[in-house]
């Protein structure tokens, strides 16, 4: 039985029998895989905190002929949200772990089984690293949502109004039920994007995750983008994410 080693992002885990856990993880070269972590529930010697959502680590696993589940031998953490949360205040630590779960759930929802997507892996890894470095978690969340939607080809065009072609720099509206942004003169509705929010989108398109977390963006504008992105994600996945609700509930 061949043993494989790969950099991977842990997406989620769940119980399997009395002591084992199923680990869903995303690799750069083989896409999303599922593996059994033997005795992970009772013993933390081999896996420790490496099973936390969005942990980036070096995974060793064995493929077994005729079985979908691989056998996980070890995960050596490189970056861990659990480690990053240590030493922070309760609210800050909860926000880091809550957003880690949110990012991991989005990656899980967008990643097909056993199909490599290098760009998606690199996005998850870079955002996970930035999350562990500190800075504005809300800015990082909007960056992740923007690039996830853009990489998957479902972010509305921002070059001009979908109806009249005018610039959207002064503000826009997401047309409910459609994948279009229109100017304020061509559309109305609750999902508005202000001038300030449009400026943030221009930054998200060109900045690195680390730069975004230090940008000090306006909270109100970030919340506008959060509402728009939540609508786009729900339209694409046809469901609301539980982790997104948890993140909102964790805010002061």
C-alpha positions in Angstrom: 0.0 0.0 0.0 1.6 3.3 -1.1 2.3 6.0 1.4 1.8 9.6 0.2 3.0 12.8 1.7 1.5 16.2 0.9 0.9 19.7 2.3 -2.8 19.8 3.3 -5.4 22.0 4.9 -7.7 20.3 7.5 -11.3 21.2 6.7 -13.3 19.3 9.3 -13.4 16.1 11.4 -16.1 13.9 12.9 -16.3 10.8 15.1 -15.9 7.4 13.5 -16.6 4.6 16.0 -15.4 4.7 19.6 -12.0 6.3 19.2 -11.3 7.2 15.6 -12.1 10.3 13.6 -12.7 11.0 10.0 -10.6 13.9 8.7 -11.5 15.8 5.6 -8.5 17.5 4.2 -7.5 19.5 1.1 -4.3 18.7 -0.7 -2.6 20.7 -3.4 -1.9 17.8 -5.8 -4.9 15.5 -5.2 -7.7 17.7 -4.1 -10.1 16.9 -1.2 -9.6 13.5 0.6 -11.1 11.8 3.5 -9.0 9.7 5.9 -9.3 7.8 9.2 -7.2 9.1 12.1 -6.9 6.0 14.3 -7.5 6.5 18.0 -7.5 10.3 17.5 -10.4 10.8 20.0 -8.7 9.1 22.9 -5.0 9.8 22.2 -3.5 13.1 21.1 0.0 11.8 20.7 0.1 11.6 16.9 -2.3 14.3 16.0 -2.5 16.7 18.9 -4.0 20.0 17.8 -3.4 19.3 14.2 -7.0 18.4 13.6 -8.3 21.9 14.2 -10.1 23.4 11.1 -7.9 25.3 8.7 -4.7 23.8 10.1 -2.0 23.7 7.5 0.3 20.8 7.8 2.3 18.0 6.3 0.1 14.9 6.0 1.2 11.3 5.6 -1.4 8.8 4.5 -1.8 5.4 3.1 -4.2 4.6 0.2 -5.9 1.2 0.6 -7.1 -0.6 -2.5 -10.8 -0.6 -3.0 -11.5 1.9 -0.1 -12.4 5.5 -0.4 -11.0 6.4 3.0 -7.3 6.7 3.3 -5.4 5.8 6.5 -3.8 8.9 8.1 -0.5 8.2 9.7 0.4 11.7 11.0 -0.2 15.4 10.5 2.7 17.7 11.3 1.3 21.2 11.8 2.9 24.2 10.0 0.3 26.8 10.9 -2.5 26.3 13.3 -5.4 28.6 14.3 -5.5 26.8 17.7 -1.9 27.8 18.3 -2.6 31.3 17.0 -5.5 31.7 19.5 -3.4 30.8 22.5 -2.5 33.9 24.6 -5.3 36.0 23.2 -8.3 37.4 25.1 -11.4 35.2 25.1 -13.2 37.3 22.5 -10.2 37.6 20.1 -9.4 33.9 20.4 -13.0 32.9 19.7 -13.1 35.1 16.7 -9.9 33.5 15.3 -11.3 30.0 15.7 -14.7 30.9 14.5 -13.3 32.4 11.3 -11.0 29.4 10.8 -14.1 27.2 10.8 -15.9 29.6 8.4 -13.0 29.6 5.9 -12.7 25.8 6.2 -16.4 25.3 5.6 -16.3 27.4 2.5 -13.3 25.5 1.2 -15.1 22.2 1.9 -18.2 23.4 0.1 -16.3 24.5 -3.0 -13.8 21.6 -3.3 -14.9 18.5 -5.3 -13.6 15.2 -4.0 -10.2 14.0 -5.4 -9.9 16.8 -7.9 -6.9 19.1 -7.6 -7.5 22.8 -7.6 -4.1 24.5 -6.9 -5.5 28.0 -6.9 -8.1 27.1 -4.3 -5.5 25.4 -2.1 -3.1 28.4 -2.3 -5.9 30.8 -1.4 -6.8 28.7 1.7 -3.2 28.3 2.7 -2.4 32.0 2.4 -5.5 33.1 4.3 -4.8 30.6 7.0 -1.3 31.9 7.4 -2.5 35.5 7.6 -5.1 34.6 10.2 -2.4 33.2 12.4 -0.3 36.4 12.0 -3.0 38.8 13.5 -4.6 41.9 12.3 -8.2 42.5 11.1 -10.0 39.2 10.8 -13.0 40.9 9.2 -10.9 42.4 6.4 -9.4 38.9 5.9 -12.9 37.4 5.7 -14.0 39.8 3.0 -10.7 39.1 1.1 -11.3 35.3 1.3 -14.9 35.6 0.2 -14.1 37.9 -2.7 -11.3 35.7 -4.1 -13.2 32.5 -3.6 -16.1 33.8 -5.5 -13.9 35.3 -8.2 -11.8 32.2 -8.7 -14.9 30.1 -9.1 -16.2 32.6 -11.7 -19.3 33.8 -9.8 -18.3 37.3 -8.7 -20.2 40.0 -10.5 -18.3 42.2 -12.9 -17.2 45.4 -11.3 -16.1 47.3 -14.5 -19.4 49.0 -15.0 -23.1 48.9 -14.5 -24.7 45.8 -16.0 -27.5 47.9 -17.4 -26.1 51.2 -18.5 -22.4 50.7 -18.4 -21.6 53.6 -16.1 -18.8 53.4 -13.6 -19.6 51.7 -10.2 -16.9 53.7 -8.3 -19.5 55.9 -6.6 -21.5 52.9 -5.4 -23.5 49.9 -6.6 -26.4 47.6 -5.9 -26.5 43.8 -6.2 -29.6 42.9 -8.1 -31.4 40.3 -5.9 -31.6 36.9 -7.5 -29.1 37.8 -10.2 -25.3 37.9 -10.6 -25.2 41.6 -11.6 -24.0 44.8 -10.0 -25.8 48.0 -11.2 -25.3 51.6 -10.5 -27.5 53.5 -8.0 -29.4 55.1 -10.9 -30.4 51.7 -12.4 -31.3 49.7 -9.3 -32.5 49.8 -5.7 -32.6 47.3 -3.0 -31.1 46.3 0.4 -27.7 45.0 -0.9 -26.0 48.3 -1.5 -22.2 48.8 -1.9 -21.1 52.3 -1.0 -18.2 54.3 -2.5 -16.1 53.2 0.5 -16.9 49.6 0.0 -16.1 49.8 -3.7 -12.7 51.2 -2.7 -12.1 48.2 -0.4 -13.0 45.9 -3.3 -10.3 47.5 -5.4 -7.8 46.8 -2.6 -8.9 43.2 -2.2 -8.2 42.7 -5.9 -4.6 43.7 -5.7 -3.4 43.3 -2.1 -2.0 40.3 -0.3 -3.9 38.7 2.7 -1.2 40.0 5.1 -1.6 43.6 3.7 -5.4 43.4 3.9 -5.4 42.5 7.6 -3.4 45.7 8.3 -5.5 48.0 6.2 -7.9 49.3 8.9 -10.9 49.4 6.6 -14.2 51.0 7.7 -16.3 48.5 9.6 -19.6 49.7 8.0 -18.2 49.2 4.5 -17.0 45.8 5.5 -20.4 44.8 6.7 -21.9 46.0 3.4 -19.6 43.6 1.6 -20.4 40.9 4.1 -24.1 41.1 3.2 -23.4 41.1 -0.5 -21.0 38.1 -0.3 -23.3 36.2 1.9 -26.0 36.5 -0.7 -23.7 35.4 -3.5 -22.5 32.4 -1.5 -26.0 31.4 -0.6 -27.2 31.7 -4.2 -24.3 29.5 -5.4 -24.5 26.9 -2.7 -28.2 27.0 -2.2 -27.8 27.1 1.6 -26.6 29.2 4.5 -23.4 28.3 6.3 -23.7 27.4 10.0 -20.2 28.8 10.7 -21.1 32.2 9.2 -23.9 32.5 11.7 -21.5 31.5 14.5 -19.1 34.2 13.4 -21.8 36.9 13.6 -22.9 35.7 17.0 -19.3 35.9 18.3 -19.1 39.7 17.7 -19.2 42.0 20.7 
